[in-house]
Amino acid sequence: MQKVNWFIIWLLAATLFAGLAQAYTKEEVVKRGTLRCGVSTGTPGFASVDAGGKWSGMDVDICRAVAVAVLGNPAKVEYLPLAEGGEFTALMTGEVDILSRHSTWTFARDSGLAVHFAGVVYYDGQGLMVPKKLEAKRAADLKKVKICGPVNNAPFEQNLVDFLEKNRVEYAVVRYETIEMAVKGFEKDDCDVLSLPQSALYGLRLGLADPANAVVLPEVIGKEPLGTVVRQGDDVWLAIVRWSLYAMINAEELGITSQKAEELKSSNKLEVRRLLGLEGAAGKTLGLKDDWAFQIVRQVGNYGEVYERNLGSKSLLKIDRGLNNLWNKGGLQYAPPFR
């Protein structure tokens, strides 16, 4: 007779209990009356807070959309700014219901943590920012540079070094303890190249004393798909968060905007009527009201509207849609259909 391994039994029981305890996120959010959204401590265009305590940004609007789907009101969100390194712990321990924090979807995170990425909100990539005085319009114009190298930025630095060596650019690395110190070094001309996710560079550029003296080069030298994250063990909650994003993407594709959503209720187009909750299963399969997607678009906007006001032409960043355009307009944003 084999000896019982009580530790294994205890571990399995604890895992099952944890899964059951987290399997009703929607019900907890409804009971609480607010959605707890983990965001960054301040990333222009994605999550930032003004002097009056009002949050705005792409990541913020995603949480507002989920709040509309579940609670019917985009204002019923509590934003918790989370520093780099502790965000996934906050999610897995239940401190937040959703992580909408400029988080990159990677193999290590997807396979090694008890989390699920619910979709790609923004297709980003590692970029390069250089002083205007270098007169570089593309990375190919660089000849000899000093890399602004934060010590906690090893993967980005290695990727940049590989890129520069491949393109035969002479370089030296200037070490800094933090990204903030590297930015100051960049401003003082002590180093020449800052390399971070391109969207972050656009935000950092705005914070410089003279943004006109810095240029974000067009090349992207590494993949950084950014998405919302939820805990494992709650498939319904995963579906709600995922389809809140997909509703916004599909709405843009179908031409449903916050201004037109109401009048399009009279549309004869089946795909439009399904998204607006007038045909099909609507919200029943997720335990939501039939008009949940309609309310997201009406109260928050479709994907294009959200992009333009936070990152695009109507924002200070003015980042071209690029890969974040719809699939039928040359981009990668593609959502499964509402049927």
Solvent accessible surface area in square Angstrom, and as a share of the most:
residue,aa,sasa,rsa
1,M,238,1.06
2,Q,167,0.74
3,K,194,0.82
4,V,66,0.38
5,N,87,0.44
6,W,178,0.63
7,F,128,0.53
8,I,79,0.40
9,I,83,0.42
10,W,154,0.54
11,L,80,0.40
12,L,119,0.59
13,A,55,0.43
14,A,40,0.31
15,T,88,0.51
16,L,117,0.58
17,F,147,0.61
18,A,46,0.36
19,G,26,0.25
20,L,100,0.50
21,A,66,0.51
22,Q,49,0.22
23,A,28,0.22
24,Y,128,0.49
25,T,5,0.03
26,K,32,0.14
27,E,91,0.41
28,E,88,0.40
29,V,0,0.00
30,V,73,0.42
31,K,173,0.73
32,R,80,0.29
33,G,24,0.24
34,T,45,0.26
35,L,0,0.00
36,R,80,0.29
37,C,0,0.00
38,G,0,0.00
39,V,0,0.00
40,S,4,0.03
41,T,90,0.52
42,G,46,0.44
43,T,20,0.12
44,P,55,0.34
45,G,13,0.13
46,F,1,0.01
47,A,0,0.00
48,S,41,0.26
49,V,72,0.42
50,D,78,0.40
51,A,121,0.93
52,G,76,0.73
53,G,48,0.46
54,K,144,0.61
55,W,41,0.14
56,S,58,0.37
57,G,3,0.03
58,M,0,0.00
59,D,8,0.04
60,V,1,0.00
61,D,6,0.03
62,I,1,0.01
63,C,0,0.00
64,R,58,0.21
65,A,0,0.00
66,V,0,0.00
67,A,0,0.00
68,V,3,0.02
69,A,7,0.06
70,V,20,0.12
71,L,37,0.18
72,G,41,0.40
73,N,54,0.27
74,P,21,0.13
75,A,82,0.63
76,K,83,0.35
77,V,18,0.11
78,E,84,0.38
79,Y,41,0.16
80,L,34,0.17
81,P,70,0.44
82,L,18,0.09
83,A,66,0.51
84,E,128,0.57
85,G,68,0.65
86,G,36,0.34
87,E,6,0.03
88,F,19,0.08
89,T,80,0.47
90,A,6,0.05
91,L,0,0.00
92,M,56,0.25
93,T,101,0.58
94,G,29,0.28
95,E,86,0.39
96,V,0,0.00
97,D,4,0.02
98,I,0,0.00
99,L,0,0.00
100,S,1,0.01
101,R,19,0.07
102,H,33,0.15
103,S,4,0.02
104,T,20,0.12
105,W,84,0.29
106,T,51,0.30
107,F,172,0.72
108,A,72,0.55
109,R,61,0.22
110,D,53,0.28
111,S,72,0.47
112,G,60,0.58
113,L,56,0.28
114,A,52,0.41
115,V,0,0.00
116,H,60,0.27
117,F,4,0.02
118,A,1,0.01
119,G,7,0.06
120,V,24,0.14
121,V,4,0.02
122,Y,10,0.04
123,Y,57,0.22
124,D,13,0.07
125,G,1,0.01
126,Q,5,0.02
127,G,0,0.00
128,L,0,0.00
129,M,0,0.00
130,V,0,0.00
131,P,8,0.05
132,K,118,0.50
133,K,129,0.55
134,L,58,0.29
135,E,147,0.66
136,A,7,0.05
137,K,163,0.69
138,R,129,0.47
139,A,4,0.03
140,A,75,0.58
141,D,66,0.34
142,L,7,0.04
143,K,149,0.63
144,K,140,0.59
145,V,5,0.03
146,K,81,0.34
147,I,3,0.02
148,C,3,0.02
149,G,1,0.01
150,P,3,0.02
151,V,78,0.45
152,N,108,0.55
153,N,12,0.06
154,A,64,0.50
155,P,102,0.64
156,F,37,0.15
157,E,22,0.10
158,Q,101,0.45
159,N,51,0.26
160,L,1,0.00
161,V,17,0.10
162,D,72,0.37
163,F,41,0.17
164,L,0,0.00
165,E,98,0.44
166,K,170,0.72
167,N,68,0.35
168,R,223,0.82
169,V,8,0.05
170,E,105,0.47
171,Y,68,0.26
172,A,53,0.41
173,V,47,0.27
174,V,44,0.25
175,R,142,0.52
176,Y,29,0.11
177,E,112,0.50
178,T,51,0.30
179,I,50,0.25
180,E,118,0.53
181,M,92,0.41
182,A,0,0.00
183,V,18,0.10
184,K,130,0.55
185,G,2,0.02
186,F,9,0.04
187,E,78,0.35
188,K,141,0.60
189,D,73,0.38
190,D,64,0.33
191,C,0,0.00
192,D,15,0.08
193,V,0,0.00
194,L,1,0.01
195,S,6,0.04
196,L,11,0.05
197,P,18,0.11
198,Q,28,0.12
199,S,1,0.00
200,A,20,0.15
201,L,0,0.00
202,Y,54,0.21
203,G,4,0.04
204,L,50,0.25
205,R,69,0.25
206,L,65,0.32
207,G,68,0.65
208,L,14,0.07
209,A,101,0.78
210,D,68,0.35
211,P,41,0.26
212,A,60,0.47
213,N,87,0.45
214,A,2,0.02
215,V,49,0.28
216,V,19,0.11
217,L,0,0.00
218,P,72,0.46
219,E,32,0.14
220,V,77,0.44
221,I,28,0.14
222,G,20,0.19
223,K,181,0.77
224,E,25,0.11
225,P,31,0.20
226,L,6,0.03
227,G,5,0.05
228,T,2,0.01
229,V,0,0.00
230,V,0,0.00
231,R,23,0.08
232,Q,68,0.30
233,G,41,0.40
234,D,10,0.05
235,D,106,0.55
236,V,73,0.42
237,W,4,0.02
238,L,20,0.10
239,A,25,0.19
240,I,0,0.00
241,V,1,0.01
242,R,75,0.27
243,W,61,0.22
244,S,0,0.00
245,L,3,0.02
246,Y,35,0.13
247,A,0,0.00
248,M,0,0.00
249,I,2,0.01
250,N,11,0.06
251,A,0,0.00
252,E,30,0.13
253,E,61,0.28
254,L,37,0.18
255,G,37,0.36
256,I,0,0.00
257,T,35,0.20
258,S,30,0.19
259,Q,156,0.69
260,K,101,0.43
261,A,0,0.00
262,E,103,0.46
263,E,116,0.52
264,L,43,0.21
265,K,68,0.29
266,S,94,0.61
267,S,21,0.13
268,N,149,0.76
269,K,105,0.45
270,L,87,0.43
271,E,70,0.31
272,V,5,0.03
273,R,61,0.22
274,R,65,0.24
275,L,1,0.00
276,L,1,0.01
277,G,13,0.13
278,L,71,0.35
279,E,65,0.29
280,G,62,0.60
281,A,56,0.43
282,A,27,0.21
283,G,0,0.00
284,K,143,0.60
285,T,107,0.62
286,L,27,0.14
287,G,52,0.50
288,L,17,0.08
289,K,160,0.68
290,D,60,0.31
291,D,45,0.23
292,W,12,0.04
293,A,1,0.01
294,F,3,0.01
295,Q,34,0.15
296,I,0,0.00
297,V,0,0.00
298,R,109,0.40
299,Q,49,0.22
300,V,5,0.03
301,G,0,0.00
302,N,6,0.03
303,Y,0,0.00
304,G,8,0.07
305,E,47,0.21
306,V,0,0.00
307,Y,0,0.00
308,E,41,0.19
309,R,96,0.35
310,N,18,0.09
311,L,0,0.00
312,G,1,0.01
313,S,76,0.49
314,K,165,0.70
315,S,14,0.09
316,L,150,0.74
317,L,14,0.07
318,K,130,0.55
319,I,12,0.06
320,D,119,0.62
321,R,29,0.11
322,G,41,0.39
323,L,93,0.46
324,N,3,0.02
325,N,35,0.18
326,L,3,0.01
327,W,118,0.41
328,N,81,0.41
329,K,133,0.56
330,G,71,0.69
331,G,9,0.09
332,L,89,0.44
333,Q,4,0.02
334,Y,136,0.52
335,A,8,0.06
336,P,51,0.32
337,P,54,0.34
338,F,35,0.15
339,R,203,0.74
